[in-house]
């Protein structure tokens, strides 16, 4: 497996080409001593269900995993809380204004963007909306549909963290 910083060849502080692996998640400059840690980027995932228990499922409009199933969500922005990011991403992708969400769990992921592997920590939230909620696919979403939970197949989801999250969520539901 490649080091997550293998594409970074020069120290971002002094520009020296002596930017070497320090440990599994950092590189160190042999000239100035700067250590850069590559920490996972936070992302949010919305498990949106209506009052009948159906799940709002998206179809990805772009790579990675274009055309596969997904859940609404995306990267947090600097200065945002995870909850603010969740509200923004859900509104951008579905047109739904959320009023409350319940944090469920997290899953690590590797999201390939422009040929670069971005390590993420995906934070899953459950949102319950009334069945009359208006929604529309926007932004990174090609289409949206309500699906009964018993018809959800984790293998239809293109991103590994979403597949694992669906499996974990379905297990949670069986204990309620």
Buried (B, 14 or more C-beta within 10 A) or exposed (E): EEBBBEEEEEBEEEEEEEBEEBEEBBBBBEBEEBEBEBEBBBBBBBBBBBEEEBBBBBBBBEEEBEEBBBBBBBBBEEEBEBBEBBBBBBBBBBBBEBEEBEEBBBBEBBBEEEEEBBBBBBBBBBBBBEEEBEBEBBBBBEEBEBBEBEEBEBEBBBBBBBBBBBBBBBEBEEEE
